[in-house]
Amino acid sequence: MAVRRGLCNWVLMAGLAGAALSLGCNSGPEVVKANVRPGAMPAEGDWRGVYYDTVYGYLHLTTSGDTASGKWRTAAGDKWGEMSGNVDGDLFTYEWTEHRIGIVGPAATSTGKGYFKYVVPEGDNVDHEIHGEWGMDQNEAGYHWNAVKQRNMKPDPKSVMPDETQTSLEGADWDGNKSKNASGSEKKKPATEEDEWE
C-alpha cells in the first residue's frame, strides 16, 4: 500500500511538473505570418512610383535591382515612416519603422513587417494598385493597406520628411489661423512696448 501511494504521488508530481514546464515555455502570442507567394509581375507593372491611401497618405517607392524602399506620411500628417525590403515578381516584403511627429520616448517609434502584392485590375486605362498587410513587431500581417498608384507622379521620398521647423507649438488664434506674432509666422514683428500687457 505504501509503495502504491508513493508511486501515485510520484506520477502526480511528474504530471504537475510537466504542466508547469509547458506553461513556462509558452513565450507569448503566436507570431502572425503572411500567407502569400510571389507571382509574375503584371504587364507594364513597375514597383517604382507614388501610391495613395486615404489613411496612410502618399507612399513613395523606389527600386534598385531586387530591393525596394519607400517613405510615407500619413494623410493626417501626424506620422511618417520608412520601409525597405525585397521584391520578387508581384510581391514586395518589407520591414518598416514609423515615427510620430512631435513625440519623444518609447512611444515615438513603432516597427514591424509587411507585404504588398502588385495588382492591375481588369479593364482599359485602369490605375495600378498595391494590396497588402502589415503587422507590429515580428508580425507580418493583421492590418490592411491598399493604395492606388498615382499617374504622372515621380517618387520623392524626401518630400514626406517633416520640416525641422514644423512643431505643434506654433501659435494660432482661436479659429486656427496663425496670429501675426505666432512662432513660425512669416512676418513676426519684434516686440515693442505697445505689445505688452498693461
N, C-alpha and C positions, 0 to 999 in steps of 0.2 A: 504494500500500500504506500509506504514512504517513497519507494522507487517510482511508483506511478505518479505520485503527487509531484515529485522532483522533476520528472520528465514533462509533465503538463506545465509546470512553472517555467521550465526551460523553453518549451515551444511557444508559450505565451510571450515571454521576454524577447525571444528571437523575432516573433511577428511584430511586436511593438517597435523594436529597434529598426526593422526593415521599413516599416511605415514611416517612422521618423526620418530615416535616411532619404526615402523617396520624396518626402515633403521638403526636406532641407536642400535637395539637389535641384528643385524647381527654381530656376533663376528669374522667373517673371513671365510676362505675357509672351506669346509666340510672335516672332518677327513676321510681318506680312510681306510676302514675296510677290512680285509682279508675275503673272502668268501670261507672258507674251513671248512671241517668237518673231524673229525678223522675216520679212518677205522682200520681194523685189520692189525697188523704188518705182513709183508710178511714172509713166511717161511725162516728161517735162517737169518732173519734180526736182526740187533743189532745197536743201535744208536752209541755205543762206537766205535770210530775209527778216522781215519785221512781221510779227504776229500780234493780233489784238484780241483781248478778252475783257469783258466788262468789269471783272473783279481785279485781275492781275495786270491790267493795263497793256502797254506795248512791250513785247519781248523781242529784243534784238539778238538774232543768232548769226554767228559767223562760223565758218568751217575751215579746216586745214587738214587735208587728207581724210583719214577716217575718224577725226575728232571734231567736236563742235563745242562752242562755248557761247554763252549768252548772258545778257543782263536785262533786268526788267525793273519797272517802278509801278507799284500798284496804282489803280485808277484813282484811289483816294489820295495818293501822294504821301502816305504815311510810312511806307516801307519801300526798300529797294533790295534787289537780290542778284545773285550771280550763280551760274551753273556751268558745269563742264562735264564732258563725258565722251562716249564713243558712238559713232553712227555705223549701222550695219543695214544697208538697204533702206527699208522704210521705218527702221527702229532707231531711236536715239535714247540711250540710257545715260543718266547723269546723276551727279551729286550736286546739291545746292546749298547755299547759305543765304539767309535773308536777314537784313538789318532794319531795325526800327529807327526811324529818323527822330532825333531829339531824345533818345533813351540811352542810358548807360547801364552797365552792370550785366548780370547773367541773363536778364530778360530781354536784352537788346538784340541778341542774335539767336536765330534758330537754324538748324541744319537738318538735312535729310537726303533722300534719294527719290528718283522718279524716272518716268519714261514718257516718250511721245511716239505715236505712230503717224506717219505722213499719209494723208488721205486726199485723193482727188475725187470729189463726188461726180456722179454721172451727169452728163448733160453738156451743153455747149456753153463756152465762156463762163465757166464756174470758178469760184475762188478756191484755192487750195487751202487745206486745213491741217491742223495737228490735233490729235486726240490723245489724251494721256491721263496719268495719275501721278500723284506724289505722296510721300509719306514722311513722317517725322523720324529723326534719328536714323536707325537702321532699317526702318520700314520703307518699302519701295512703292507702296500703293495705299489707297484709302481715301484720297481727296481728288476729285476730278479737275482737270484743267484742259479745256478745249479752246482753241483760238483760230482765227481766220487770218490767212496771210494777206498782207496789205500790198496792193498793186502800186508800183512806181515809188516805193519807199525803200531806200537803201539802209542796211543796218548801221547804226551809230551807237554802240554800247556806252560810250562816254556820255551820251545825252541823258541817260537816266540817273546819272550820279547826282546826289544833292549838292547844291551850291554851298560852299563853305559859309556864305553869308546868310543862308536860309536858317531861320530859327523860329521856334514857336513863340519867342518872346518879343517879336516885333509888335509895336504899339498899334492900336486901331481904335477908332471911335465905336460907339455903340452899334452902328449899322455895319461894322466890318470893314469900312473904308479906313485906309491909313490916315492918321492925322498928319498935319504938315510937320510936326515935331517928332513923329514916331521914329524909332530906331529903324534904319534901313530905308527911310523915305528919301527920295531923290534930292529934295531941297530942304534939308534940315537947317533951319536958321540958328545962328548962335543965340545962346541965352542972353536976355537983356533984363534990365530992371523991370520992364513992363510985363515980362512973363512970370515974375514972382508973385506968389500969393500975398495978399495984404493981411 
